[in-house]
Each structure stands twice: as structure tokens, then as C-alpha cells.
Amino acid sequence: MNVNSLSQRLYKVAAYLPEGSHFADIGSDHAYLPCYVCLQDKTARAVAGEVNQGPYESAKNEVTSHSLQDRIDVRLGNGLEVLEVNEVNQIVIAGMGGPLIRDILEAGKEKLGAVQRIIVQPNIDSRSIRRWFLNNGYSLVEESILEESGHIYEILVAEQGDPEQPYDKKQIEKELWLGPYLLKQGGETFWKKCQEELDKKRYVLEQMKKASSVDQDKVDGINNEIIWLKEVLDYDRH
């Protein structure tokens, strides 16, 4: 791996790891991220977890090619099963669907006692992870959004602590879906994502109205989401 060839989303993920991190990268994809971090920070250590034999072997070879075997431990196993209790201080899970990331965190909750920071980059459905954070005593401390190779990615950073919640239930649902920090930050990439979501919701609504039986609760839910998206786009662009 040429460290300069790391994807932009993984550069951004790496930037959220504090100096001297002892972290786990779950679903490590050739261990590119742990190698990059440990090459940049001589005090960092990592566990690279892979569930399949092929990627596990690739990750081991990558670590060996950089002579980082003393600081990166590549392990074969499912999710957080590769970790000992209280072994790491940060966890990274990038490049999976939101529901899968949520399920990995849920299944491995007993391994999270010493984990101060969780950094996730879901490919879809960030809402499911935000909801998990909210329900499990993690506060979002930062979010970012970027576009790379035609895809829009969100990165969420959470730390242990009582999450602050809006009093209004609808506002909570809006922030779980669109992201409290992203809503405040705005920006072209966020607006582009909201416009794409708005187009999708309008299409789904039209299809639902053509159905022989209409689920009014679902229609009302989509109408609510359309209102939220229009609020974001109208407010931020005028």
C-alpha cells in the first residue's frame, strides 16, 4: 500500500483517531487503515479484525510488508469477538451497511467497557447507528460527509456519555435520520444528499398512492420526511 493512495473516506476516519490510539479496525480491508495510522503515529497500536480467511491473509501480508507486526495484530473472527474485554480504547467500523454495524456493536457490547470513542462509516442507513448510540449511552461528538467516486459517505464519531436530546420527538427523529451536526453544518455534499433523498421520497409516495390499498401511517411518515428535507434545502439555500 502506498499511504498516499488511501481513500479520502479512510483519511477522514483516521483523522478522528487521537494520537497514541490503541484501536480496533473491524472488517479491516487489507489492514490499510491500521497500517496508515501506525506509519504516521509511532505510538499507535491496532487490532485488525477480519471474518473471512482471504481478507485475513491479505491483511497479514500488508502488515508484514510494512514491518508492523509488533504493533498491529491481525485476527480472524466475527465482529468484536476478535477483542478481549477492555483491550482497546477506540473502535473503527467502516464500509458496511448501517444495520450491520449496529448489530456488530450490539453483539459485542461486553467488549466496549474501555472504549472511549467509536468511529463508524456506514454505506447506508446512518440512522440505525445514531439510534443505537442514543439507546446505549453514547453521544455523537462529530459528523462529516463527503463524496468520493460518485458515492456520498457519512462518518459518525461517538463517545461514552449521556447524549443530549431535543425535547421535541419529531426533532429527535429528524436528527437521527439526517444527523444533528450535518444539519447544522450544511454544505454542498449534504444538500446534494438531501435533494437525492427528496427525489426518492417523492417517487415512493407517488407509487404508494397508486396502490390498491394505502397505508396511511407510512404515507404520513414519508410526508413528514419530505417536509424535513424541504426545510433543509429551502433554509440553507436562501
C-alpha positions in Angstrom: 0.0 0.0 0.0 1.2 3.5 -0.8 0.0 5.6 2.1 -0.9 8.3 -0.4 -3.4 6.1 -2.1 -5.7 5.7 1.0 -9.2 6.6 0.1 -10.5 10.0 1.2 -13.1 8.5 3.5 -10.4 6.5 5.3 -8.2 9.5 5.6 -11.1 11.3 7.3 -11.7 8.3 9.6 -8.0 8.2 10.5 -8.2 11.9 11.4 -10.7 11.2 14.2 -8.3 8.8 16.0 -6.3 10.6 18.7 -2.5 10.4 18.9 -1.4 7.2 20.6 -4.6 5.3 19.9 -5.0 1.7 20.7 -7.8 0.8 18.4 -9.6 -2.0 16.6 -10.5 -1.8 12.9 -13.3 -4.3 12.4 -13.7 -5.5 8.8 -10.2 -4.1 8.1 -10.0 -4.5 4.3 -6.3 -5.4 3.9 -5.5 -3.5 7.1 -4.9 -0.3 5.1 -6.2 2.0 7.8 -4.2 0.4 10.7 -1.0 0.4 8.6 -1.6 4.1 7.6 -2.2 5.2 11.2 0.7 3.2 12.6 3.1 4.5 10.0 2.0 8.1 10.7 1.9 7.7 14.5 4.7 5.6 16.1 2.8 5.4 19.4 -0.4 3.9 17.9 -1.3 0.2 18.1 -4.1 -1.7 16.4 -6.1 -4.9 16.1 -7.3 -5.6 12.6 -10.3 -7.9 12.6 -11.4 -9.9 9.5 -14.2 -12.5 9.4 -13.1 -14.3 6.2 -9.8 -16.2 5.6 -8.9 -14.4 2.3 -9.1 -10.8 3.6 -7.4 -12.0 6.8 -4.4 -13.4 4.9 -4.3 -10.2 2.8 -4.3 -8.1 6.0 -1.4 -10.1 7.5 0.6 -9.7 4.3 0.0 -5.9 4.3 1.1 -5.6 7.9 4.2 -7.7 7.3 5.1 -5.6 4.2 5.4 -2.6 6.5 7.2 -4.5 9.3 4.3 -3.5 11.7 3.7 -7.0 13.2 4.8 -5.7 16.7 2.1 -3.0 16.7 -0.8 -4.4 14.5 -2.3 -7.7 15.5 -4.4 -9.3 12.7 -7.1 -11.6 13.9 -9.7 -13.9 12.3 -13.1 -13.7 13.8 -16.6 -12.2 13.6 -17.1 -8.6 14.7 -15.9 -7.7 18.2 -15.3 -11.4 19.0 -11.7 -10.8 18.0 -11.2 -8.5 21.0 -10.6 -9.1 24.7 -12.7 -7.2 27.2 -11.2 -3.7 27.8 -8.5 -4.3 25.3 -8.8 -1.2 23.1 -9.8 2.5 23.6 -11.2 3.2 20.1 -13.2 1.2 17.6 -13.5 1.8 13.9 -16.1 0.1 11.7 -16.1 1.4 8.1 -17.5 0.4 4.8 -20.5 -1.7 5.9 -24.2 -1.1 6.0 -25.6 0.8 9.0 -27.7 -2.1 10.3 -24.7 -4.5 10.2 -22.5 -2.0 12.1 -25.3 -1.6 14.6 -25.6 -5.4 15.0 -21.8 -5.8 15.5 -21.8 -3.2 18.2 -24.9 -4.7 19.9 -23.5 -8.3 19.8 -20.1 -7.1 21.2 -21.4 -4.7 23.9 -19.4 -6.5 26.6 -16.2 -5.6 24.8 -16.9 -1.8 24.9 -16.1 -1.0 28.6 -12.8 0.8 27.9 -13.8 2.1 24.5 -13.8 5.9 24.7 -14.5 6.6 21.0 -16.4 4.8 18.2 -15.9 5.9 14.7 -18.2 4.5 12.0 -18.6 5.0 8.3 -21.8 3.3 7.2 -22.5 2.9 3.4 -26.3 3.1 4.1 -28.7 3.9 6.9 -26.7 6.0 9.3 -30.0 6.4 11.3 -29.8 2.9 12.7 -26.4 3.6 14.2 -27.4 7.0 15.6 -30.4 5.3 17.3 -28.1 2.7 18.7 -25.7 5.3 20.1 -28.7 7.1 21.7 -30.0 4.0 23.3 -26.6 2.8 24.6 -25.1 5.8 26.3 -23.0 7.2 23.5 -23.0 10.9 22.5 -22.3 11.9 18.9 -19.4 14.4 19.1 -18.8 14.9 15.4 -20.2 14.0 12.0 -18.8 14.6 8.5 -20.0 13.9 4.9 -18.0 13.6 1.7 -18.4 12.4 -1.8 -15.9 10.0 -3.4 -16.2 8.1 -6.7 -19.8 9.0 -7.1 -20.9 7.9 -3.6 -21.8 10.0 -0.6 -20.4 8.8 2.7 -21.2 9.9 6.3 -18.8 9.4 9.2 -20.1 9.4 12.7 -18.0 9.8 15.9 -19.4 9.0 19.3 -18.0 8.9 22.8 -19.3 7.5 26.1 -21.6 9.9 27.9 -25.2 10.9 28.3 -26.4 12.0 24.8 -28.2 15.3 24.7 -31.7 15.1 23.1 -34.1 17.7 21.7 -37.3 17.8 23.7 -39.4 17.5 20.6 -39.9 13.9 19.4 -40.1 15.0 15.8 -36.8 16.8 16.1 -35.2 13.7 17.6 -36.4 11.7 14.6 -35.2 14.3 12.2 -31.7 14.4 13.8 -31.5 10.6 13.9 -32.1 10.5 10.2 -30.2 13.5 8.8 -27.6 14.0 11.6 -27.6 16.8 14.2 -24.1 18.0 13.2 -24.7 17.7 9.4 -28.0 19.6 9.8 -26.0 22.5 11.4 -23.1 22.3 9.0 -25.0 22.1 5.7 -22.7 22.3 2.7 -23.0 21.2 -0.9 -22.5 17.5 -0.3 -25.1 17.4 2.4 -27.6 19.4 0.3 -26.9 17.0 -2.6 -27.7 14.1 -0.5 -30.9 15.7 0.8 -32.0 16.5 -2.8 -31.5 12.9 -3.8 -33.4 11.7 -0.7 -36.2 14.2 -1.6 -36.5 12.8 -5.1 -36.6 9.2 -3.8 -39.3 10.0 -1.2 -41.5 11.8 -3.8 -41.2 8.8 -6.1 -42.0 6.3 -3.3 -45.0 8.5 -2.3 -46.4 8.5 -5.9 -46.0 4.8 -6.1 -47.8 4.3 -2.8 -50.7 6.5 -3.9 -51.2 4.2 -6.9 -51.6 1.1 -4.8 -55.0 -0.5 -4.3 -54.7 -0.1 -0.5 -52.9 2.8 1.0 -51.0 2.5 4.4 -51.8 6.0 5.7 -49.3 5.7 8.5 -46.5 5.1 6.0 -47.8 7.9 3.8 -47.8 10.3 6.8 -44.3 9.3 7.7 -42.9 9.9 4.2 -44.8 13.3 4.0 -43.0 14.2 7.3 -39.7 13.3 5.9 -40.4 15.3 2.7 -41.2 18.3 4.9 -37.9 18.0 6.8 -35.9 17.7 3.5 -37.6 20.7 2.0 -36.9 22.7 5.2 -33.2 21.9 5.0 -33.0 22.7 1.3 -35.1 25.9 1.5 -33.5 27.2 4.6 -29.9 26.6 3.7 -30.1 27.9 0.1 -32.0 31.1 0.7 
